[in-house]
Amino acid sequence: MNVREFKAFFWSFVDGVGSQGSQLIITILLARLLTPADFGIIGLISVVVYLSNVIGNGGLNNSLIRKDKLTADDFTSVFIFNISIGILLYVMIFLSSGFLSNFLNLPQAEVYFKIYALSIVFTAFEQIQRVKLTIDLNFKTQAKITLFSVILSGIVALILAKFGFGVWALIIQAVFLSVIRCFIFWYVIGWRPTGHFKMPLLLEHLSFGYKLLLGNVIDVAYRYMFNLGIGKFYSVTDLGFYNQATKLTEVPSMTITTIVRRVNYPIISNLRNNKKCYFNNLINIASYITAIYLPVSLWLSFNSHNIISKLLGEKWVDASPFLSILAIAFFIVPFSNLFGNILSVEGRSDLYFKIRLFVKLILSVLFIIIHSYGINFVLFFIAFATFFEWIVNIIVSYVYFKFPVFKYLKRLTFIIIPIICSSYLINNYILIDTVIVDLAVKLTVSMIIPAFILFLLSREKV
């Protein structure tokens, strides 16, 4: 890894950890002011908005990053498409808000949809600025903009929650975040659509991006299927518990996933003519992810009750079983995304879509079958589902691209076994009377073995 790539990883890590960490702290503070039902409601209505944001991207960002010679017409054509789709999606949600609120059994949510969905339009306006920074591996600027926007919108949400605005504090936080981030991107980056809209160029990007788009839509729809299922089959309070447990596990999981996608993709795109080189790159990254992330996941799982009660308060303790299981389930997610990068770099967006469709259809049918067995069974199913998807991605990468699976699994086994053993002993046999000190000591000591493993890996060539 050269100096430029290291800086890209570092600032992408700062971006991910800073924004996700700040958002987590804000969420913890909001959880003490709001109710589980408030978070359950936002968990339901956010499904439509998140899905729309994925559609609004159109899968064209990766197409721009992957193309060798870009012109002003490329950027302008994709920009016009992005904002057109963003506005269209907002209008559709606005007009269908009544139907959506009735479907979710939340009559009061009609106005929530109309306001929350404004974030789609502003997100569409910032996509090209993000792409240009990503192409230049300039994640330092992205980190500063995102972190500032998260903190400012969080402060606004906390003030509103303090004065009794309830779920509106969460809605305004999301909209204000997208607004302030969009305006700062436009001011700082300075890019303007100076080229011309050309349909052939747009179709070129769509021919690559639409299959990635469909795959991403399936991913997001599947992910938020659990929100809809828990909210409809159980209660918005259960969904609030699920969302809070998810947020605690998403900080490490989504941070790592975002870093892998944003930084690793342009790097291995440049290495796509040397499979051995970028396969080794992927194995190295998977090793580092495991050594850093696994002890954190196990710490969250083993200490879920104390973590929930101390961070969120006693009214949230029923979320501890959710956290215990989901912490392990979300550990697998970044590894599946690594294999998604292989498919994209190889230009096999068709295969990416087919795999997503195949896996999600099977898991969705299974979820419909098992949902009546209770919320705990659903949580174990989510853990099984992440593992199943990872295995499918491994098999596909081996069959189609000759990915060195045995070298990959051997490396992970070398890392996983000592971390599991040491984490079990540390989290079950270190007992300190003060809960906060107990948790801090356990997490700190849990990182000693991974640190030693990382030292060994730094001295070894894959």
N, C-alpha and C positions, 0 to 999 in steps of 0.2 A: 504494500500500500504506500503510494507516494505522499508527499506532504500535502498536496492539494486535496487528495482523497481523504486523508486523515482529518483535515480541517472540515471537510464536508460532513464526515461522520460526527465529528465533535459538535459542530453547530446544529446539525440535525438532532443530535442527542439533547442538546440544550433546549432546542425548540420543543421537542417532544416532552422531555421531563419537566421543563419549565412551564409549558402551557397546561399539560395534563396534571402536573403536580399542583399548580395554582388553582386549576379548576377543581381538583379534588379538595383542597383546603376550603375553597369557597362553598363547595357542596356540603362539606362537613358542617360548616357554620350555618348554612341554610337549613340543614337537616334539624338543627337544634331550634330553629324558629318556625319551621313548617311541619306538616304532618306526613306520614307515609302515604296517605291518600292523595295529597298534593303532588307528590312525586309519581304516584301511580297514574294520575291523570296526564301529566306531561309525558310520561312514558308511552301512553296510548296515542296521543295526538302527534308525537314526534315521529311515529312510524311513517306517516304519509310524507312528512317534510323531508326526512332523511332519504327516503326512497326517491323523492323528486329531485333532491340535490345530486344524487348519483346519475339520474337520467339527464339532468341539466348539463352535466359534464360531457355526456355523450361518448365517453371513452376516448376522446380525441387528444387529451393531454399526453398520453403515452405515445400516440402516433406522432405528435409534434416532436417529442423528446427523441424518438427513435429515428426520425428522418435526418439524413446526413446534411443536405443542403436546404436550408429554410429561407424563404423570402418574406417580405412584408405582406405579400398577398396570402401566404399561408396563415399568418397570424390573424390577419383581418378577416379572412373567410371563416376561420374557426371562432373568432370572437363574435361575429355577427350571428353565427349559428347558436353559440352558447346563450347569448342574451335573448335571442328569439325564443328558444326553448324554455328558458327560465321564466320569461313573461307569460308564455302560453301555459306553463304548468301552474303558475300562480293563479291565473284566471280560472283554470279548471278546478283547482282546489277551492277557490272563492265561491264558484257556482255550485259545487257539490258539497259544501260544508254542512248543509242541513242533513243531507243523506248520510254523510260520514258520522256525524254526531249521533244520529238515530241508530246507525249500525253498531256503534260502540256503546249504546245505552247511556250516553252522556249528553242530554239535550243542551246543557249549558256550554258544551264544547264548540258550538257553531261559530261563535265569535272568536274563540281561541284559535281555531283553524285560520280564520281570515287574517288575523294579526301575525301569528307565528309563521305563516307561509311567506311573509314578506322577505324572510331571510333567504329564500330561494333566489330571488332576483338579484340581491346584492352579492351573493356567492357566485352567481354566474358572471358578474362583472369583473371579478378579481382573478378568474382562472388563467388568463394569458399572462398576467404579471407573475403569477406563481410559476408558470411554465418557463418563462424566461430566466427566472432566478434558478430554477432547478437545472436547466440546461447548462448554466454557468457554474453549477455546484455552489451557488451563493446561498447557503442556508443560514448564514449569520444575519442577514437582513430579514429573512423570513422569521427567524427566532425572535428578533426584537419586536417586530410588528405584532406577531401572534401573542407574545407574552403581555405586551402593553394592552392589547385589546381584551384579552381574557381578564386581566386584573381590573381594568376600568369597568367593564360590563359586570363583573362580579361585585364590585363595590356598589354599583347601582342596584343590583338585585338584593344585596344585603340590606340596604336602606329601605327598599320597598317592603321586604319581608318583615323588617322590624316594625314598620307602620301598618302591618296587617293586610297586605295586598295578596297574601296566599299564593295561589298558583300563578297569578299575574306576574309575580316577581321572577318566576322561572321563564315565562314567555318573553317578557321584556328583556331579560338577560340575553336570551338566544338571539333576538332580533337586533338588539343594540350591538352585540358582538359582531355580527355580520356587517352591520352598517359602518361601524368605526374601522373595522379591519379593511373593508373595501376602500374607504376614502383614504386611508393611510397608504395602502398599496398604490393607488393611483397617484398620490402626491409624491411619494418617495421614488417609485420606479420610473415614472415619467413616460412610460410607453403610451402611445396613442395609435389608433388604427389608421396608419398612413397609406396602407396598400389598398387594393381593390378586392371586392368580393368576387371570387371566381368559383363557379359551381364545379368544374372539373377538379380543382384542388380540394374542395370540400368533400367531394365524392371519393377522392383518393384517401383522405384521412378517415372517412366513414367506413370505407371498405376494410380498413384495418381495425378501426375502433369500435364498430358496432357490435362485433362479437365479444370484445372485452366488456362493452357496455352491458350487453345482455347477461354475461357472466356475473358482472358486478351487481346488476339488478337482482339476479337470483340470489346472490350472497346476502344482500341487504334485506331482501324480502324474507329470506329464510331466517336470518338473524332476528328480525323483528316479528317474525311469526310467533316467537315465544312471548314477546310482549303482548300481542293480540290474544294469544291463547290463554295466558295467565290472567290477563285483564277480563276476558269474557267468561272463561270457564271457572275462575276462582273469584278474585276480587281486586279492586284497584289498590287495596292495602297490601295484598300479597305482591302485586306488581311493584308497589313502592319498595318493599323489602328486596325483591329481585333486582330492581334498578340500582339500589344503593350498593348491594353486594357486587353487582356487575361493575359499577363505577370504581370500587376499590380494587377489583382485579384488572380493570381495563387500563389503569394508570401504567403498570409495567407492560401489559400485553399489547395495548394499542400504541404505546410509545415505541416499543421495539418494532412492531409491525410497520408503523409509519416510517421509521428510520430505514428499515430494510427496503421498503418499496421506493422511497424517494431517493435514497443515496445509492443503493446497490444496483437499481435498475439502469441508470445511465452508465455506471461503471462497467457492468457486465455486457451492456449493449456494445461497448467499445471492444469487448473481448470475445464477441460472438463467433469470430472466425477461429478461435482457439478454445475448443470445448474443454480440453483438459485444464486449461488455466482458469476458466470461470467455474468449472465444477469444483476445483480446489478452493476457489474463492468462496463458493457457497458452503462447502463443508467447514471451512474456517469460521465463517459467520455463524453457522448453526452451533458450532462448538462454543463460541463466545456467548451466544444467547443462552445456551443451556447453563453454562457456569455462572452467569450473572443472574438469570431469571429464576431458575429452579429453586434455589434456597429461599428466595422471596415468596414464591408461590407456596412452598411448604410451610413457611413461617405464617403466612396468612391463614392457611388451612388449619394448622395445629392450634392456633391461638385466636380463632375467629370470634369466640364469645367475648374475650377481654378486649379485642380490637374494636368490635362493634360498640360495646358498652362505654368504652372510654372515648371513642371518637364521636359517636353519634348520639349517645345518651341511652338511658334505660328503655325508652319507648321504642327503640330499634332492635332490642336484643333478639327478637324473633327472626331477624335477618341473618343471625350467625350460622345456622345450618346452610343457608344459601351461599354464604361466603366460603364456608368450609369445602363445599363441593365445587363451586365455580372457580375457585382459585387454582385447582388442579386442571379443570377443563380448559381454562383460558391459556394455560401454559403451552398447549399444543398449537394454538392459532398462528404464531409467527412462523412456525416451521412449514405449515401449509402454504403460507404466502411466499416463502422462498421458492417453492416449486412453481407457484404461479408466475414468478419472474422468468423461470426457464421457458415456459410455454410462450410468454409474450416476446422474449428476446428471439426465440426461434421462429417467430412469425406465425405460430400456430394458435392464433386467436380462435379459430374454429374448434380446435381441440379443447381450449380453455372453456369455451361455452358448453361444449358437449359434456365435459366432466362435471362442471358446475350443475348443469341440468340433471344429469344422471344421479349425482350424489344427493342433491337437495330434494329431488322428487322422492327418492327412497326414504330419506330421513323425515320428510314432511308427512308421508303416508304413515310411517311408524309413529310419529308424534300424535297424529289424529287417533291412532289405535290405542296408544298408551295413556293419553291425557287424563282419562277417568280414574287412573290408579292413584292419583294424589300428587301433590306438588313435589314431595321428596323424590318420587319416582321420576318425575319430569326432570328434576335437577340431575339425577344420575344419567338420564338419557342424554342430556346436553353434553355431559362429559364423554359418554360413549360416542356421540356424534362427532365431536372434534377429533377424537382418535381415529375414527373410521375414515374421515375425510383425509387425514394425514396419510394413512396407509394407502388409500387410493392414489393420492398424488405421487407417493413413492413408486408404486407399481407402474403408473403411466410414464414417469420420467425414466424408469429403467427400460421399459419396453420400447418407447419411441426414440429416446435420446442416449441410451446406454449410460445413464447416470450410474456412477460407482456406488451402488446401494450398500454393499457389504462393508466397504471402507467407511461410508457414512455412519452406518449403524454401529460398527465397531468403535468408532470415535465417540459417538454419543454414549454408548454403554460404559466406556472407560470413564466418562465424566459423571453419568447419572448415578451409578451404584454407590460410589463413596459419598456423594452429596445426600442421597436419600438416607443412608445409614447414619451419617453424622447429624443431619437435620432431625431425624427421629430422636436420637439420644439427647441432643441439645434442647429441643423444644419440649421434651417430656421429663427430663431429669434436672434441668436448671430451674430452681424454684426460688424466687425472691419475693418478699412480702409486698413490696411496693410494685403495683401492676405496671406502671409506666416504665420503671427501671427494669423490671423483669422482661418486658417486651423488647426494650432497647438492647439489653444485654444479649438476649437470644438471637436477635437479628444480626448484631455485630459479630458474635461468635460464629454464627452460621455461615458467614462470608469468609472465614479463615481457610477452610478446605478449598472452596472455589478459587480464592486468590492464589493458592498454591498450584492448582490445576492450570489456571491462566498463565502462571509463570512457566510451567512446563510446556504449555502449548506455544508460548512465544519463542521457545528455544528449539521447536521442532518444525520441520517442513512436512506438509501433508503429502 
